[in-house]
């Protein structure tokens, strides 16, 4: 019988205290999963854990800086010590600096690529054995900027395009191990990361003009796509990049 819940599953979510990560954390917990969140804000993690306990949901977490050397290995070791197993990895942590290409510094390039790409790669590596044992899955949070130009900055687009290709590579390479790997590609979503753009009336008007559904998406809508790709019901879905974009990617002239 097809299972449409995450009961008995253990999920690790990076960047789990804000935006898409926070929405995914709550949705997973409500679907029955035990959720561990990783973020830099220890107090935000504690607040979510306390709130979850009041609702009889399972959310725990620990503060990690994804840019710190060896962070991925430390996170994987923490998961192994705490749970001994892992079923789902959601690579959600990300950041952006919006400016013309010629204005980026080397330090800005390194920071964006470290958080958006290298941390994804290293955490997938570090949790491989745990996911192999459980025949688990990975969902990477990408962006439509991986698929087309959206004026979000060339480095951000590069990092997300690389994540999309990593998703495809790992889906094929790790399929014999029973590990599924998929990605979601959101368009503009009401999150703290997108707030500077969405608060600009001219930019918002341009976004809505290019979106067939004529609205900005919510973090919960992206979280729902991540949930589907993580469900046992999606057991034959791998190597896919699911756009969550109100029709943006298929909109012609």
C-alpha positions in Angstrom: 0.0 0.0 0.0 1.3 3.4 -0.9 2.3 5.6 2.0 1.5 9.3 2.0 3.1 10.1 5.3 6.5 10.2 6.9 5.8 8.2 10.1 8.9 6.5 11.3 11.2 8.6 9.1 14.1 10.7 10.3 14.8 13.9 8.3 17.7 16.4 8.4 16.9 19.9 7.1 19.5 22.6 6.7 18.5 26.2 7.1 15.5 25.0 9.0 14.5 28.0 11.0 13.5 30.4 8.2 11.5 30.6 5.0 11.3 27.4 3.0 13.3 25.5 5.6 11.0 26.4 8.4 7.9 25.6 6.5 9.4 22.2 5.5 10.4 21.4 9.0 6.8 21.9 10.3 5.2 20.1 7.4 7.6 17.1 7.8 6.9 17.0 11.6 3.1 17.2 11.0 3.5 14.3 8.5 5.0 12.2 11.2 8.7 12.6 10.8 11.3 13.1 13.4 13.1 16.3 12.2 16.5 17.6 13.0 17.2 21.1 11.9 20.6 22.7 11.3 21.0 26.5 11.3 23.3 29.2 12.7 20.7 30.6 15.1 20.7 28.4 18.2 17.9 30.4 19.9 15.6 30.0 16.9 16.2 26.3 16.9 15.4 26.1 20.6 12.2 28.1 20.1 11.0 25.7 17.3 11.8 22.7 19.4 9.9 24.0 22.4 6.9 24.9 20.2 7.0 21.5 18.6 7.0 19.8 22.0 3.8 21.7 22.9 2.2 20.2 19.8 3.5 16.7 20.5 5.7 16.9 17.3 9.4 15.9 17.1 11.8 18.7 16.2 15.3 18.9 17.5 18.3 20.7 16.2 21.8 22.1 16.7 23.6 25.3 15.6 26.2 24.8 12.8 27.8 27.2 10.5 27.8 25.6 7.0 30.8 27.7 5.9 33.0 26.3 8.7 35.6 23.7 7.6 34.5 20.2 8.3 30.9 21.3 9.1 29.3 18.6 7.0 31.2 15.8 8.5 30.4 17.1 12.0 26.7 17.3 11.2 26.7 13.8 9.8 28.5 12.5 12.9 26.0 14.3 15.1 23.1 12.7 13.3 24.7 9.3 13.6 25.3 9.7 17.3 21.8 11.1 18.0 19.7 8.8 15.8 22.0 6.2 14.4 20.1 6.5 11.1 18.8 8.9 8.5 16.1 8.6 5.9 15.8 12.1 4.4 18.3 14.9 3.7 16.9 18.3 2.7 19.7 20.6 1.5 17.9 24.0 1.9 20.5 26.4 3.4 21.4 29.1 0.9 22.2 32.8 0.5 22.6 35.4 -2.2 24.3 38.7 -2.9 22.6 40.6 -5.7 24.9 42.8 -7.9 26.3 43.1 -11.4 28.9 40.5 -12.3 31.8 42.9 -12.6 31.2 44.1 -9.0 31.6 40.8 -7.2 34.7 40.2 -5.1 36.5 36.9 -4.8 35.3 36.6 -1.2 31.7 37.1 -2.2 32.1 34.4 -4.9 33.5 32.0 -2.4 30.8 32.6 0.2 27.9 32.1 -2.2 29.4 29.0 -3.7 30.4 27.6 -0.2 26.8 27.8 1.2 24.8 27.2 -2.0 26.9 24.4 -3.6 29.8 23.1 -1.6 27.8 22.5 1.6 25.2 20.6 -0.5 28.0 18.4 -2.0 29.8 17.8 1.3 26.6 17.0 3.3 25.5 14.5 0.6 28.9 12.9 0.8 29.0 12.8 4.6 25.5 11.3 5.0 25.9 8.8 2.1 26.4 5.8 4.3 23.4 6.6 6.5 21.2 7.1 3.5 22.4 4.0 1.9 21.6 2.0 5.0 18.0 3.3 5.0 17.6 3.5 1.2 16.7 7.1 1.8 16.4 10.2 -0.3 17.8 13.7 -0.8 15.9 16.8 -1.9 18.0 19.8 -2.9 16.5 23.2 -2.9 17.5 24.9 -6.1 16.0 27.8 -8.0 14.6 28.6 -11.4 17.8 30.7 -11.8 19.5 27.4 -12.5 17.3 27.0 -15.6 17.0 30.5 -17.0 18.2 34.1 -16.3 16.2 35.9 -13.6 18.5 38.9 -12.7 19.3 37.3 -9.3 23.1 37.5 -9.9 25.4 35.3 -12.0 27.0 33.6 -9.1 23.7 32.6 -7.5 22.5 31.2 -10.8 25.8 29.3 -11.3 25.6 27.8 -7.8 22.0 26.6 -8.3 22.7 25.2 -11.8 25.5 23.2 -10.3 23.2 21.9 -7.6 20.7 20.8 -10.3 23.4 18.9 -12.2 24.7 17.4 -8.9 21.1 16.2 -8.3 21.1 14.4 -11.7 24.5 12.9 -11.2 23.8 11.6 -7.8 20.4 10.2 -8.8 22.1 8.0 -11.3 25.3 7.2 -9.4 23.4 6.3 -6.2 20.4 4.6 -7.6 21.9 1.1 -7.2 22.3 2.0 -3.5 18.5 2.7 -3.2 19.0 6.5 -2.7 16.7 8.8 -4.6 17.9 12.4 -5.3 15.6 15.2 -6.5 15.5 18.9 -6.5 12.9 21.7 -6.4 13.3 25.0 -8.3 11.3 27.8 -6.8 10.5 31.1 -8.5 10.1 34.1 -6.2 8.7 33.0 -2.8 7.8 35.1 0.2 10.8 34.4 2.3 13.4 36.6 4.1 15.9 35.9 1.2 13.4 37.4 -1.4 12.1 40.3 0.8 14.5 43.0 -0.6 13.2 42.2 -4.2 9.5 41.8 -3.3 9.5 45.0 -1.4 10.4 46.9 -4.5 7.1 47.8 -6.3 8.7 47.9 -9.8 10.5 44.6 -9.4 7.4 43.0 -7.9 5.3 44.2 -10.9 7.8 42.7 -13.3 7.8 39.4 -11.4 4.0 39.2 -11.5 3.9 40.1 -15.2 6.0 37.1 -15.9 4.1 34.7 -13.6 1.0 33.1 -15.2 -0.7 32.7 -11.8 -0.1 36.4 -11.1 1.1 35.9 -7.5 4.2 35.2 -5.5 4.4 31.7 -4.0 4.5 30.8 -0.3 7.1 28.8 1.6 4.5 26.2 2.4 3.9 25.6 -1.3 7.5 24.8 -1.9 7.6 22.7 1.3 4.7 20.7 -0.1 6.7 19.8 -3.2 9.7 18.8 -1.0 7.4 16.7 1.1 6.0 14.9 -2.0 9.5 14.1 -3.3 10.4 12.7 0.2 7.3 10.5 0.6 7.4 6.7 0.1 4.6 7.5 -2.5 7.4 9.1 -4.7 9.5 5.9 -4.6 10.0 5.8 -8.4 10.8 9.5 -8.8 14.5 10.4 -8.9 16.8 12.8 -10.8 14.0 15.3 -11.2 14.0 19.1 -10.8 10.5 20.2 -10.0 9.7 23.8 -10.7 7.5 25.5 -8.1 6.9 28.7 -10.0 3.3 29.5 -10.8 4.0 28.7 -14.4 7.0 31.0 -14.8 9.2 28.4 -16.6 6.6 27.5 -19.3 5.5 31.1 -19.9 6.2 32.2 -23.5 5.5 35.5 -25.2 
